[in-house]
């Protein structure tokens, strides 16, 4: 697996409140990515719907078995014989009145191989009186997830997770060599932090980072940054989108993980320590 090579793609979307329109957009771009030779295709956070009104969100979403985007993407992965990571879907939670922000890894035969519920909720107050309270509608997850791809071990995460580096260190120490960080980053925070955070997680852990993103204007005056990225373990940007829907692709050589980790062995060189305050 260390010498494996594959082609990865990020699908960049401008999802809105119309789930059928979102489905048409994502399936078209997944097909385009596969035509470009991508073996592993990643879509952004909230691929199926961007709906800020909680009541309207609850009325529009489905459970896993009924979600039309998940169902269509499973069929599409099998048809195209590619691996597909749906960055996340807003899904009716099985045991909570809130919503699951859930990432799905779909194999080339259409089976769901892994699920990850976003752990860290985006509860922030930004300049200009922009206030976000993701936890009001969404139920946070409690389990980190490493999944097996044909070429690598995948550490799964979603958007705001990127600001919590201990999650990625745990994933890397657990064997992950590729990190998925699908997002709907706000334009304000994206302009300031998007690139440096994605590159930092790659560098710190000697991992590839695949960050598919939402872009443009969405319901509720939400604006997202775009700039989907594929970053190598040395922190080099291999592919970057602009601020419009589309795809970017990059060829991945998993041998680069071993080469970088041999040069900068921070995963194995970490030491325990105590903390003193004065």
MARKOLDO-250034 format. One record per residue (C-alpha): residue number from 1; residue in three letters; x, y, z. Coordinates in pm, 1 decimal, padded with zeros to 6 digits. Example, Ala and Ser with C-alpha at 12.3 -4.5 7.8 and 13.67 -1.06 7.14 Angstrom:
<pts>
@num->1&residuo->ALA&c1->01230.0&c2->-00450.0&c3->00780.0
@num->2&residuo->SER&c1->01367.0&c2->-00106.0&c3->00714.0
</pts>
This chain:
<pts>
@num->1&residuo->UNK&c1->00000.0&c2->00000.0&c3->00000.0
@num->2&residuo->UNK&c1->00294.5&c2->00234.0&c3->00065.2
@num->3&residuo->UNK&c1->00389.6&c2->00238.2&c3->-00305.0
@num->4&residuo->UNK&c1->00032.4&c2->00269.1&c3->-00433.9
@num->5&residuo->UNK&c1->-00062.6&c2->00534.7&c3->-00682.9
@num->6&residuo->UNK&c1->-00406.1&c2->00671.1&c3->-00766.0
@num->7&residuo->UNK&c1->-00576.8&c2->00981.6&c3->-00898.1
@num->8&residuo->UNK&c1->-00787.3&c2->01186.2&c3->-00655.4
@num->9&residuo->UNK&c1->-01048.1&c2->01449.0&c3->-00734.2
@num->10&residuo->UNK&c1->-01228.9&c2->01719.5&c3->-00541.1
@num->11&residuo->UNK&c1->-01579.2&c2->01810.6&c3->-00650.4
@num->12&residuo->UNK&c1->-01656.9&c2->02173.1&c3->-00565.9
@num->13&residuo->UNK&c1->-02026.3&c2->02260.0&c3->-00528.7
@num->14&residuo->UNK&c1->-02261.6&c2->02549.4&c3->-00471.3
@num->15&residuo->UNK&c1->-02534.3&c2->02357.3&c3->-00289.0
@num->16&residuo->UNK&c1->-02859.8&c2->02528.5&c3->-00198.4
@num->17&residuo->UNK&c1->-03195.0&c2->02442.5&c3->-00047.2
@num->18&residuo->UNK&c1->-03319.1&c2->02244.3&c3->-00351.1
@num->19&residuo->UNK&c1->-03201.8&c2->01886.7&c3->-00295.4
@num->20&residuo->UNK&c1->-03295.2&c2->01772.0&c3->-00647.2
@num->21&residuo->UNK&c1->-03087.2&c2->02050.8&c3->-00803.0
@num->22&residuo->UNK&c1->-02797.3&c2->01966.8&c3->-00572.4
@num->23&residuo->UNK&c1->-02818.6&c2->01601.6&c3->-00677.9
@num->24&residuo->UNK&c1->-02806.5&c2->01694.1&c3->-01046.4
@num->25&residuo->UNK&c1->-02501.9&c2->01913.8&c3->-00986.0
@num->26&residuo->UNK&c1->-02302.2&c2->01662.2&c3->-00784.7
@num->27&residuo->UNK&c1->-02370.2&c2->01362.6&c3->-01008.9
@num->28&residuo->UNK&c1->-02268.7&c2->01560.3&c3->-01315.3
@num->29&residuo->UNK&c1->-01940.1&c2->01665.4&c3->-01157.2
@num->30&residuo->UNK&c1->-01868.7&c2->01315.6&c3->-01025.0
@num->31&residuo->UNK&c1->-01905.3&c2->01187.0&c3->-01380.6
@num->32&residuo->UNK&c1->-01671.7&c2->01461.0&c3->-01500.4
@num->33&residuo->UNK&c1->-01413.2&c2->01365.8&c3->-01236.0
@num->34&residuo->UNK&c1->-01428.1&c2->01000.9&c3->-01336.4
@num->35&residuo->UNK&c1->-01386.7&c2->01097.4&c3->-01701.9
@num->36&residuo->UNK&c1->-01072.7&c2->01283.4&c3->-01592.6
@num->37&residuo->UNK&c1->-00937.0&c2->00955.7&c3->-01456.7
@num->38&residuo->UNK&c1->-01011.6&c2->00997.6&c3->-01086.0
@num->39&residuo->UNK&c1->-01014.9&c2->00675.2&c3->-00884.1
@num->40&residuo->UNK&c1->-01117.2&c2->00845.3&c3->-00558.2
@num->41&residuo->UNK&c1->-01363.2&c2->01134.7&c3->-00569.1
@num->42&residuo->UNK&c1->-01448.2&c2->01359.7&c3->-00272.7
@num->43&residuo->UNK&c1->-01746.5&c2->01596.4&c3->-00245.5
@num->44&residuo->UNK&c1->-01791.9&c2->01881.0&c3->00008.0
@num->45&residuo->UNK&c1->-01968.1&c2->01910.6&c3->00339.4
@num->46&residuo->UNK&c1->-02350.8&c2->01925.4&c3->00318.3
@num->47&residuo->UNK&c1->-02351.4&c2->01799.5&c3->-00037.7
@num->48&residuo->UNK&c1->-02724.9&c2->01731.8&c3->-00031.8
@num->49&residuo->UNK&c1->-02856.0&c2->02058.8&c3->00112.4
@num->50&residuo->UNK&c1->-02756.1&c2->02400.5&c3->00248.1
@num->51&residuo->UNK&c1->-03060.3&c2->02517.5&c3->00442.6
@num->52&residuo->UNK&c1->-03011.3&c2->02757.1&c3->00737.2
@num->53&residuo->UNK&c1->-03373.2&c2->02738.4&c3->00859.7
@num->54&residuo->UNK&c1->-03389.9&c2->02451.7&c3->01108.3
@num->55&residuo->UNK&c1->-03758.3&c2->02374.7&c3->01054.4
@num->56&residuo->UNK&c1->-03716.9&c2->02373.1&c3->00677.3
@num->57&residuo->UNK&c1->-03404.8&c2->02157.6&c3->00710.0
@num->58&residuo->UNK&c1->-03591.1&c2->01897.1&c3->00917.4
@num->59&residuo->UNK&c1->-03875.9&c2->01895.9&c3->00665.7
@num->60&residuo->UNK&c1->-03640.7&c2->01838.9&c3->00371.2
@num->61&residuo->UNK&c1->-03399.1&c2->01573.2&c3->00495.1
@num->62&residuo->UNK&c1->-03428.5&c2->01194.9&c3->00512.8
@num->63&residuo->UNK&c1->-03288.6&c2->00900.4&c3->00700.3
@num->64&residuo->UNK&c1->-03000.3&c2->00711.2&c3->00542.0
@num->65&residuo->UNK&c1->-03220.2&c2->00456.2&c3->00368.4
@num->66&residuo->UNK&c1->-03435.4&c2->00721.8&c3->00202.1
@num->67&residuo->UNK&c1->-03184.0&c2->00995.8&c3->00121.3
@num->68&residuo->UNK&c1->-03191.1&c2->01040.1&c3->-00258.6
@num->69&residuo->UNK&c1->-02837.7&c2->01178.9&c3->-00283.4
@num->70&residuo->UNK&c1->-02684.2&c2->00888.5&c3->-00092.3
@num->71&residuo->UNK&c1->-02885.8&c2->00637.1&c3->-00291.9
@num->72&residuo->UNK&c1->-02791.1&c2->00792.8&c3->-00626.6
@num->73&residuo->UNK&c1->-02422.8&c2->00821.5&c3->-00532.8
@num->74&residuo->UNK&c1->-02407.7&c2->00455.3&c3->-00434.5
@num->75&residuo->UNK&c1->-02548.9&c2->00358.8&c3->-00773.4
@num->76&residuo->UNK&c1->-02310.6&c2->00598.5&c3->-00947.3
@num->77&residuo->UNK&c1->-02000.5&c2->00467.3&c3->-00767.5
@num->78&residuo->UNK&c1->-02087.2&c2->00115.2&c3->-00880.9
@num->79&residuo->UNK&c1->-02165.0&c2->00227.1&c3->-01235.1
@num->80&residuo->UNK&c1->-01839.7&c2->00421.8&c3->-01267.3
@num->81&residuo->UNK&c1->-01635.5&c2->00170.2&c3->-01064.4
@num->82&residuo->UNK&c1->-01475.3&c2->00436.9&c3->-00847.5
@num->83&residuo->UNK&c1->-01442.9&c2->00507.7&c3->-00475.9
@num->84&residuo->UNK&c1->-01649.3&c2->00800.6&c3->-00359.2
@num->85&residuo->UNK&c1->-01642.4&c2->01001.3&c3->-00037.8
@num->86&residuo->UNK&c1->-01958.2&c2->01204.5&c3->00012.6
@num->87&residuo->UNK&c1->-01801.8&c2->01479.4&c3->00224.1
@num->88&residuo->UNK&c1->-02118.3&c2->01500.1&c3->00428.3
@num->89&residuo->UNK&c1->-02494.0&c2->01481.3&c3->00408.0
@num->90&residuo->UNK&c1->-02750.7&c2->01631.9&c3->00640.7
@num->91&residuo->UNK&c1->-02924.3&c2->01314.5&c3->00757.0
@num->92&residuo->UNK&c1->-03208.8&c2->01255.0&c3->01001.6
@num->93&residuo->UNK&c1->-03038.6&c2->01108.2&c3->01308.6
@num->94&residuo->UNK&c1->-03143.8&c2->00765.4&c3->01428.3
@num->95&residuo->UNK&c1->-03164.8&c2->00851.8&c3->01798.4
@num->96&residuo->UNK&c1->-03183.3&c2->01230.5&c3->01830.5
@num->97&residuo->UNK&c1->-03417.3&c2->01504.9&c3->01714.8
@num->98&residuo->UNK&c1->-03115.9&c2->01690.5&c3->01580.0
@num->99&residuo->UNK&c1->-02951.9&c2->01622.5&c3->01242.0
@num->100&residuo->UNK&c1->-02639.7&c2->01416.4&c3->01169.9
@num->101&residuo->UNK&c1->-02368.4&c2->01587.0&c3->00964.5
@num->102&residuo->UNK&c1->-02238.4&c2->01257.4&c3->00826.5
@num->103&residuo->UNK&c1->-01962.8&c2->01163.5&c3->00583.9
@num->104&residuo->UNK&c1->-01997.5&c2->00842.7&c3->00379.6
@num->105&residuo->UNK&c1->-01723.4&c2->00637.8&c3->00215.8
@num->106&residuo->UNK&c1->-01869.1&c2->00440.7&c3->-00075.3
@num->107&residuo->UNK&c1->-01670.7&c2->00161.2&c3->-00241.5
@num->108&residuo->UNK&c1->-01654.9&c2->00093.0&c3->-00613.0
@num->109&residuo->UNK&c1->-01927.1&c2->-00169.9&c3->-00577.1
@num->110&residuo->UNK&c1->-02166.9&c2->00084.4&c3->-00421.8
@num->111&residuo->UNK&c1->-02145.5&c2->-00041.8&c3->-00064.6
@num->112&residuo->UNK&c1->-02102.2&c2->00198.3&c3->00227.1
@num->113&residuo->UNK&c1->-01766.0&c2->00114.4&c3->00384.8
@num->114&residuo->UNK&c1->-01748.8&c2->00381.5&c3->00655.3
@num->115&residuo->UNK&c1->-01947.7&c2->00659.5&c3->00819.0
@num->116&residuo->UNK&c1->-01823.7&c2->00955.3&c3->01021.8
@num->117&residuo->UNK&c1->-02033.3&c2->01209.6&c3->01212.6
@num->118&residuo->UNK&c1->-01874.8&c2->01553.1&c3->01249.0
@num->119&residuo->UNK&c1->-01737.0&c2->01589.5&c3->01601.9
@num->120&residuo->UNK&c1->-01673.8&c2->01962.4&c3->01635.5
@num->121&residuo->UNK&c1->-01969.5&c2->02196.9&c3->01589.5
@num->122&residuo->UNK&c1->-01924.9&c2->02536.5&c3->01422.7
@num->123&residuo->UNK&c1->-02053.3&c2->02763.8&c3->01700.8
@num->124&residuo->UNK&c1->-01883.9&c2->03098.7&c3->01638.8
@num->125&residuo->UNK&c1->-01939.7&c2->03474.2&c3->01624.6
@num->126&residuo->UNK&c1->-01763.5&c2->03635.5&c3->01329.0
@num->127&residuo->UNK&c1->-01705.7&c2->04003.5&c3->01248.9
@num->128&residuo->UNK&c1->-02007.5&c2->04180.2&c3->01101.8
@num->129&residuo->UNK&c1->-02249.6&c2->04016.6&c3->01348.3
@num->130&residuo->UNK&c1->-02238.2&c2->03685.5&c3->01162.8
@num->131&residuo->UNK&c1->-02338.9&c2->03422.0&c3->01415.8
@num->132&residuo->UNK&c1->-02333.9&c2->03047.6&c3->01353.2
@num->133&residuo->UNK&c1->-02473.1&c2->02785.2&c3->01591.7
@num->134&residuo->UNK&c1->-02436.7&c2->02448.1&c3->01421.5
@num->135&residuo->UNK&c1->-02511.3&c2->02264.8&c3->01745.4
@num->136&residuo->UNK&c1->-02864.4&c2->02408.3&c3->01746.5
@num->137&residuo->UNK&c1->-02956.5&c2->02183.8&c3->01454.9
@num->138&residuo->UNK&c1->-02685.4&c2->01917.1&c3->01441.1
@num->139&residuo->UNK&c1->-02588.5&c2->01640.6&c3->01682.5
@num->140&residuo->UNK&c1->-02209.1&c2->01612.3&c3->01724.8
@num->141&residuo->UNK&c1->-02037.2&c2->01280.9&c3->01672.8
@num->142&residuo->UNK&c1->-01812.3&c2->01117.6&c3->01929.0
@num->143&residuo->UNK&c1->-01598.6&c2->00871.7&c3->01730.4
@num->144&residuo->UNK&c1->-01294.5&c2->00931.6&c3->01511.5
@num->145&residuo->UNK&c1->-01288.0&c2->00706.4&c3->01204.4
@num->146&residuo->UNK&c1->-01012.6&c2->00549.9&c3->00994.7
@num->147&residuo->UNK&c1->-01131.1&c2->00366.0&c3->00683.4
@num->148&residuo->UNK&c1->-00950.9&c2->00143.5&c3->00435.1
@num->149&residuo->UNK&c1->-00911.2&c2->00253.2&c3->00073.6
@num->150&residuo->UNK&c1->-00747.5&c2->00027.7&c3->-00186.3
@num->151&residuo->UNK&c1->-00441.2&c2->00253.0&c3->-00176.3
@num->152&residuo->UNK&c1->-00424.6&c2->00395.2&c3->00176.3
@num->153&residuo->UNK&c1->-00580.9&c2->00437.5&c3->00518.2
@num->154&residuo->UNK&c1->-00821.9&c2->00731.0&c3->00523.9
@num->155&residuo->UNK&c1->-00872.7&c2->00951.4&c3->00829.2
@num->156&residuo->UNK&c1->-01216.8&c2->01109.7&c3->00802.3
@num->157&residuo->UNK&c1->-01313.6&c2->01457.4&c3->00923.9
@num->158&residuo->UNK&c1->-01546.6&c2->01744.0&c3->00831.6
@num->159&residuo->UNK&c1->-01486.3&c2->02121.2&c3->00805.6
@num->160&residuo->UNK&c1->-01454.0&c2->02278.1&c3->01154.1
@num->161&residuo->UNK&c1->-01267.8&c2->01966.3&c3->01271.7
@num->162&residuo->UNK&c1->-00964.9&c2->02111.7&c3->01087.4
@num->163&residuo->UNK&c1->-00908.7&c2->02355.1&c3->01377.0
@num->164&residuo->UNK&c1->-00850.6&c2->02072.0&c3->01626.3
@num->165&residuo->UNK&c1->-00507.1&c2->01927.7&c3->01542.1
@num->166&residuo->UNK&c1->-00517.2&c2->01656.1&c3->01808.9
@num->167&residuo->UNK&c1->-00787.0&c2->01478.8&c3->01605.3
@num->168&residuo->UNK&c1->-00554.4&c2->01451.6&c3->01305.5
@num->169&residuo->UNK&c1->-00258.6&c2->01343.7&c3->01516.3
@num->170&residuo->UNK&c1->-00474.1&c2->01063.0&c3->01657.1
@num->171&residuo->UNK&c1->-00579.1&c2->00962.7&c3->01304.1
@num->172&residuo->UNK&c1->-00218.7&c2->00963.8&c3->01180.1
@num->173&residuo->UNK&c1->-00095.7&c2->00767.1&c3->01479.9
@num->174&residuo->UNK&c1->-00377.3&c2->00522.9&c3->01413.4
@num->175&residuo->UNK&c1->-00243.3&c2->00457.7&c3->01065.2
@num->176&residuo->UNK&c1->-00408.5&c2->00720.1&c3->00842.7
@num->177&residuo->UNK&c1->-00197.6&c2->00839.0&c3->00550.2
@num->178&residuo->UNK&c1->-00471.6&c2->01035.8&c3->00370.0
@num->179&residuo->UNK&c1->-00696.2&c2->01285.4&c3->00548.6
@num->180&residuo->UNK&c1->-01033.3&c2->01396.5&c3->00410.8
@num->181&residuo->UNK&c1->-01140.9&c2->01745.7&c3->00519.0
@num->182&residuo->UNK&c1->-01456.7&c2->01827.5&c3->00319.0
@num->183&residuo->UNK&c1->-01592.3&c2->02168.5&c3->00409.5
@num->184&residuo->UNK&c1->-01835.2&c2->02455.5&c3->00372.8
@num->185&residuo->UNK&c1->-01586.4&c2->02714.2&c3->00498.6
@num->186&residuo->UNK&c1->-01723.2&c2->03066.2&c3->00529.4
@num->187&residuo->UNK&c1->-01569.1&c2->03323.1&c3->00298.7
@num->188&residuo->UNK&c1->-01443.2&c2->03527.0&c3->00594.4
@num->189&residuo->UNK&c1->-01261.1&c2->03242.1&c3->00766.6
@num->190&residuo->UNK&c1->-01155.1&c2->03085.8&c3->00438.7
@num->191&residuo->UNK&c1->-00975.3&c2->03394.3&c3->00317.8
@num->192&residuo->UNK&c1->-00783.9&c2->03408.6&c3->00644.5
@num->193&residuo->UNK&c1->-00718.8&c2->03046.2&c3->00736.0
@num->194&residuo->UNK&c1->-00821.4&c2->02785.9&c3->00475.2
@num->195&residuo->UNK&c1->-00489.2&c2->02726.9&c3->00302.5
@num->196&residuo->UNK&c1->-00270.9&c2->02740.5&c3->00611.4
@num->197&residuo->UNK&c1->-00491.5&c2->02499.7&c3->00808.4
@num->198&residuo->UNK&c1->-00504.7&c2->02238.6&c3->00531.5
@num->199&residuo->UNK&c1->-00131.0&c2->02259.4&c3->00470.0
@num->200&residuo->UNK&c1->-00054.3&c2->02249.7&c3->00842.3
@num->201&residuo->UNK&c1->-00251.8&c2->01928.9&c3->00896.3
@num->202&residuo->UNK&c1->-00065.6&c2->01771.4&c3->00602.7
@num->203&residuo->UNK&c1->00276.1&c2->01881.7&c3->00727.4
@num->204&residuo->UNK&c1->00219.5&c2->01796.3&c3->01094.3
@num->205&residuo->UNK&c1->00112.6&c2->01442.7&c3->01017.2
@num->206&residuo->UNK&c1->00296.4&c2->01355.1&c3->00697.2
@num->207&residuo->UNK&c1->-00033.7&c2->01288.9&c3->00520.8
@num->208&residuo->UNK&c1->-00207.6&c2->01379.2&c3->00198.6
@num->209&residuo->UNK&c1->-00505.5&c2->01609.8&c3->00258.2
@num->210&residuo->UNK&c1->-00806.7&c2->01611.9&c3->00026.0
@num->211&residuo->UNK&c1->-01031.9&c2->01910.2&c3->00093.9
@num->212&residuo->UNK&c1->-01341.6&c2->01942.2&c3->-00124.9
@num->213&residuo->UNK&c1->-01532.3&c2->02263.8&c3->-00056.6
@num->214&residuo->UNK&c1->-01856.2&c2->02449.4&c3->-00106.6
@num->215&residuo->UNK&c1->-01835.3&c2->02780.6&c3->-00293.2
@num->216&residuo->UNK&c1->-02038.9&c2->03092.3&c3->-00363.6
@num->217&residuo->UNK&c1->-02363.2&c2->03227.2&c3->-00218.7
@num->218&residuo->UNK&c1->-02617.4&c2->03006.9&c3->-00038.8
@num->219&residuo->UNK&c1->-02957.0&c2->03054.6&c3->00130.4
@num->220&residuo->UNK&c1->-02957.7&c2->03269.7&c3->00442.3
@num->221&residuo->UNK&c1->-02683.0&c2->03499.4&c3->00311.8
@num->222&residuo->UNK&c1->-02425.4&c2->03222.2&c3->00369.1
@num->223&residuo->UNK&c1->-02110.3&c2->03269.9&c3->00161.6
@num->224&residuo->UNK&c1->-01849.1&c2->02996.8&c3->00126.7
@num->225&residuo->UNK&c1->-01490.6&c2->03023.2&c3->00011.6
@num->226&residuo->UNK&c1->-01432.6&c2->02743.4&c3->-00240.8
@num->227&residuo->UNK&c1->-01064.1&c2->02678.0&c3->-00321.3
@num->228&residuo->UNK&c1->-01086.7&c2->02298.9&c3->-00290.3
@num->229&residuo->UNK&c1->-00736.2&c2->02166.5&c3->-00228.8
@num->230&residuo->UNK&c1->-00527.0&c2->01851.9&c3->-00262.1
@num->231&residuo->UNK&c1->-00211.6&c2->01883.3&c3->-00052.0
@num->232&residuo->UNK&c1->00084.2&c2->01645.2&c3->-00031.0
@num->233&residuo->UNK&c1->00264.2&c2->01542.7&c3->00293.3
@num->234&residuo->UNK&c1->00530.8&c2->01809.7&c3->00243.2
@num->235&residuo->UNK&c1->00259.7&c2->02076.6&c3->00235.0
@num->236&residuo->UNK&c1->00272.9&c2->02136.1&c3->-00140.5
@num->237&residuo->UNK&c1->-00057.8&c2->02218.5&c3->-00307.9
@num->238&residuo->UNK&c1->-00104.0&c2->01968.3&c3->-00589.6
@num->239&residuo->UNK&c1->-00439.0&c2->02101.9&c3->-00710.6
@num->240&residuo->UNK&c1->-00658.4&c2->02399.0&c3->-00624.9
@num->241&residuo->UNK&c1->-01000.6&c2->02511.3&c3->-00746.9
@num->242&residuo->UNK&c1->-01111.6&c2->02871.8&c3->-00777.8
@num->243&residuo->UNK&c1->-01440.0&c2->03005.7&c3->-00636.7
@num->244&residuo->UNK&c1->-01681.2&c2->02840.9&c3->-00884.1
@num->245&residuo->UNK&c1->-01828.3&c2->02489.4&c3->-00902.4
@num->246&residuo->UNK&c1->-01609.6&c2->02235.2&c3->-01080.7
@num->247&residuo->UNK&c1->-01346.6&c2->01969.1&c3->-01022.8
@num->248&residuo->UNK&c1->-00972.7&c2->01948.6&c3->-00962.0
@num->249&residuo->UNK&c1->-00760.8&c2->01632.5&c3->-00985.9
@num->250&residuo->UNK&c1->-00414.1&c2->01525.9&c3->-00875.2
@num->251&residuo->UNK&c1->-00205.3&c2->01211.7&c3->-00901.0
@num->252&residuo->UNK&c1->-00119.6&c2->01066.8&c3->-00561.4
@num->253&residuo->UNK&c1->00196.2&c2->00865.9&c3->-00492.5
@num->254&residuo->UNK&c1->00159.3&c2->00707.3&c3->-00149.0
@num->255&residuo->UNK&c1->00533.7&c2->00647.3&c3->-00135.9
@num->256&residuo->UNK&c1->00562.5&c2->01019.5&c3->-00062.8
@num->257&residuo->UNK&c1->00423.1&c2->00957.6&c3->00286.0
@num->258&residuo->UNK&c1->00714.3&c2->00729.8&c3->00378.5
@num->259&residuo->UNK&c1->00968.4&c2->00967.4&c3->00224.7
@num->260&residuo->UNK&c1->00839.8&c2->01270.1&c3->00414.0
@num->261&residuo->UNK&c1->00796.7&c2->01087.6&c3->00743.6
@num->262&residuo->UNK&c1->01154.0&c2->00960.0&c3->00717.3
@num->263&residuo->UNK&c1->01282.9&c2->01315.9&c3->00668.7
@num->264&residuo->UNK&c1->01073.0&c2->01468.9&c3->00949.3
@num->265&residuo->UNK&c1->00976.3&c2->01188.6&c3->01189.5
@num->266&residuo->UNK&c1->00747.0&c2->01396.5&c3->01410.5
@num->267&residuo->UNK&c1->00494.1&c2->01114.5&c3->01453.4
@num->268&residuo->UNK&c1->00752.7&c2->00883.8&c3->01609.5
@num->269&residuo->UNK&c1->00957.7&c2->01154.6&c3->01783.8
@num->270&residuo->UNK&c1->00679.6&c2->01292.0&c3->02001.6
@num->271&residuo->UNK&c1->00741.3&c2->01273.9&c3->02375.9
@num->272&residuo->UNK&c1->00515.7&c2->01280.8&c3->02679.9
@num->273&residuo->UNK&c1->00552.6&c2->01579.6&c3->02908.9
@num->274&residuo->UNK&c1->00400.6&c2->01746.0&c3->03209.9
@num->275&residuo->UNK&c1->00265.3&c2->02099.2&c3->03220.8
@num->276&residuo->UNK&c1->00362.4&c2->02351.4&c3->03485.1
@num->277&residuo->UNK&c1->00208.4&c2->02691.9&c3->03538.9
@num->278&residuo->UNK&c1->00351.2&c2->02974.6&c3->03745.9
</pts>
